[in-house]
Structure formats: C-alpha cells, structure tokens
Amino acid sequence: MILFTEVQKFRQLWLWLMLIAISLVPLYGFIRQVIFKQPFGDKPMSDLGIIIFLCSMILLMLFFWIIKLKTEISEEYISVNFSPFSKAKFLWKNIESAEIVDYGFVGYGIRLGTQYGTIYNASGSEGLAIKLRGGRKYCIGTKQKSKVREVVSRVLTNKADD
C-alpha cells in the first residue's frame, strides 16, 4: 500500500520566463523572415535554419514541461522516478537510515557526488536522505517534508516493532 506520493514538476516562474524570452528570438525571426519575407539580421540564416531553431526551442520547452520527479513511499520501499531520466527503488530492508535534511541549493536535476550521494531535485533544497546498508547514499527532494518525516517515522517504527 502506498503511504505517500509526491509529484514535482519544473514550474518555476524564472525558468519559464527565461525559456519564453529565449524562444521569442526565433519566433520573431520566423515571423519576419518566413512569413513577411524580410531578412532577419545582417547575416540572416536560411528559412529552414530559423524553422529548425524555433522547433528546437519549442521542443526544449516541451521537454521541461514533461520532466517530473515522482516519489512514492510504501511499507516495503521508497521509489523515485525522475522521468524521463532515472528510476530507483529502495527496499526498507536495505535502508540503514532515512531522514529529512536541508542539502542547500545544488541545482536541479540529478546531482552526483554530493555529501548526500545522488540527489534527485526538481525544486527547493530539502529532501529525504537515504543511506543504504552497503553505504550508498541518495537524497530525494521534497516540498512536503513534514508529511515525509511523518510517514518515514511511522514505517521505521513499524519495522522496529517487527
């Protein structure tokens, strides 16, 4: 049974303002050069080049729109799916410790080689730090640290009672 689910997406205003602002250049070039037949710039690229550039920017925005970080906690495991990049499942029987930490800003995406091991982050600077019995470390970003702390505490208490 799933006790906790969280889905985070890249919806930061600054990111979308930046992507849209950058996309306005090829959009303007497309309108001016392809539709109105006026060269765009001193050394205009071909119409096909402008179309490819504009399509690339649209695909980049679509890519950022579909990326998501999904975390599930059950009584048997913790799973993380940073779609479309990576999936991982950590069985409680293999987890030595799990706690909420503030890992500071490390950037977004999958970060390797931090003091918390591999960090999966879509926003913020807090997450569930997991240490496996073999010593490997992972940290999953969360915007619901209180709920995660409560669920992890409950699972660990139940496992200790077994």
C-alpha positions as CSV (number, residue, x, y, z in Angstrom):
1,M,0.0,0.0,0.0
2,I,1.3,3.5,-1.0
3,L,1.5,5.7,2.1
4,F,2.9,8.8,0.4
5,T,3.1,10.2,-3.2
6,E,4.5,13.4,-4.4
7,V,4.9,14.7,-7.9
8,Q,7.1,17.7,-8.6
9,K,7.5,19.4,-11.9
10,F,9.6,22.2,-13.3
11,R,7.2,25.1,-12.9
12,Q,9.5,27.8,-11.6
13,L,8.4,31.2,-12.9
14,W,12.0,32.3,-13.6
15,L,12.7,29.2,-15.7
16,W,9.7,29.7,-17.9
17,L,10.3,33.4,-18.3
18,M,13.8,32.6,-19.4
19,L,12.7,29.9,-21.9
20,I,9.9,32.0,-23.3
21,A,12.3,35.0,-23.6
22,I,14.9,33.0,-25.5
23,S,12.1,31.5,-27.7
24,L,10.9,34.9,-28.7
25,V,14.1,35.5,-30.8
26,P,13.5,32.6,-33.3
27,L,9.7,33.3,-33.2
28,Y,10.3,36.9,-34.3
29,G,12.8,35.7,-36.9
30,F,10.3,33.2,-38.2
31,I,7.5,35.7,-38.5
32,R,9.7,38.4,-40.0
33,Q,11.7,36.2,-42.5
34,V,9.5,33.3,-43.3
35,I,6.0,34.9,-43.2
36,F,6.8,38.5,-44.2
37,K,9.8,37.7,-46.4
38,Q,12.1,40.3,-44.8
39,P,15.6,39.2,-43.8
40,F,16.2,38.8,-40.1
41,G,19.5,40.3,-39.1
42,D,22.6,41.4,-41.0
43,K,23.6,37.9,-42.0
44,P,20.2,36.0,-42.0
45,M,20.1,32.3,-41.6
46,S,18.1,30.3,-44.1
47,D,14.4,29.9,-43.6
48,L,15.0,26.2,-42.8
49,G,17.5,27.2,-40.2
50,I,15.1,29.6,-38.5
51,I,12.3,26.9,-38.6
52,I,14.7,24.3,-37.1
53,F,15.8,26.8,-34.4
54,L,12.2,27.7,-33.5
55,C,11.2,24.0,-33.4
56,S,14.2,23.2,-31.2
57,M,13.1,25.9,-28.7
58,I,9.5,24.5,-28.7
59,L,10.9,21.0,-28.1
60,L,13.1,22.3,-25.3
61,M,10.1,23.9,-23.6
62,L,8.0,20.8,-24.1
63,F,10.9,18.7,-22.6
64,F,10.9,20.9,-19.4
65,W,7.1,20.7,-19.3
66,I,7.1,16.8,-19.2
67,I,10.0,16.3,-16.7
68,K,8.8,15.2,-13.3
69,L,10.0,13.9,-10.1
70,K,7.7,11.3,-8.6
71,T,8.3,9.9,-5.1
72,E,6.4,7.1,-3.5
73,I,6.8,5.7,0.0
74,S,5.2,2.4,0.9
75,E,5.7,0.0,3.8
76,E,8.0,-2.1,1.6
77,Y,10.0,0.6,-0.3
78,I,10.8,4.1,-1.3
79,S,10.8,4.8,-5.1
80,V,11.9,7.7,-7.1
81,N,11.1,8.3,-10.8
82,F,12.8,11.3,-12.3
83,S,11.1,10.9,-15.6
84,P,12.4,10.5,-18.3
85,F,15.9,10.1,-16.9
86,S,16.1,7.7,-14.0
87,K,14.1,5.3,-11.7
88,A,15.2,3.8,-8.5
89,K,13.5,1.7,-5.8
90,F,14.9,1.3,-2.3
91,L,13.6,-1.5,-0.1
92,W,13.2,-0.7,3.5
93,K,15.1,-3.9,4.4
94,N,18.2,-2.4,2.6
95,I,17.9,1.1,4.2
96,E,20.1,1.8,7.2
97,S,18.7,5.3,7.8
98,A,16.3,7.8,6.3
99,E,15.9,11.4,7.5
100,I,14.8,14.8,6.2
101,V,17.8,17.1,5.5
102,D,18.4,20.6,4.1
103,Y,21.1,19.9,1.4
104,G,21.3,23.5,0.2
105,F,20.8,24.6,-3.3
106,V,22.6,22.1,-5.6
107,G,20.8,23.0,-8.8
108,Y,18.0,21.0,-10.5
109,G,18.1,17.5,-11.9
110,I,20.2,14.6,-10.8
111,R,23.3,15.6,-8.9
112,L,26.1,13.1,-8.3
113,G,28.9,13.1,-5.7
114,T,27.4,15.3,-3.0
115,Q,27.7,14.7,0.7
116,Y,24.3,13.1,0.5
117,G,25.2,10.9,-2.5
118,T,23.0,11.2,-5.5
119,I,20.4,14.0,-5.2
120,Y,17.2,14.0,-7.2
121,N,15.9,17.6,-7.2
122,A,13.1,19.4,-9.0
123,S,12.8,22.4,-6.7
124,G,13.9,23.6,-3.3
125,S,16.7,22.4,-1.0
126,E,15.2,19.9,1.3
127,G,14.8,16.2,0.9
128,L,14.7,12.7,2.2
129,A,18.3,11.5,2.7
130,I,18.6,7.7,2.5
131,K,21.7,5.7,3.5
132,L,21.7,2.1,2.3
133,R,23.3,-0.7,4.3
134,G,26.1,-1.0,1.7
135,G,27.0,2.7,2.3
136,R,25.5,4.2,-0.8
137,K,23.6,7.5,-0.2
138,Y,20.6,9.1,-2.0
139,C,18.5,12.1,-1.4
140,I,15.1,12.8,-2.9
141,G,13.9,16.4,-2.9
142,T,10.5,17.1,-1.4
143,K,8.2,20.1,-0.9
144,Q,6.3,18.1,1.8
145,K,9.0,17.5,4.4
146,S,6.6,17.3,7.3
147,K,4.4,14.6,5.6
148,V,7.5,12.7,4.5
149,R,9.0,12.8,8.0
150,E,5.7,11.5,9.5
151,V,5.4,8.6,7.0
152,V,9.1,7.6,7.3
153,S,8.9,7.8,11.1
154,R,5.8,5.6,11.1
155,V,7.4,3.0,8.7
156,L,10.6,2.9,10.7
157,T,8.7,2.5,14.0
158,N,6.7,-0.4,12.5
159,K,9.9,-2.0,11.2
160,A,11.5,-1.7,14.6
161,D,8.4,-3.5,16.1
162,D,8.7,-6.4,13.7
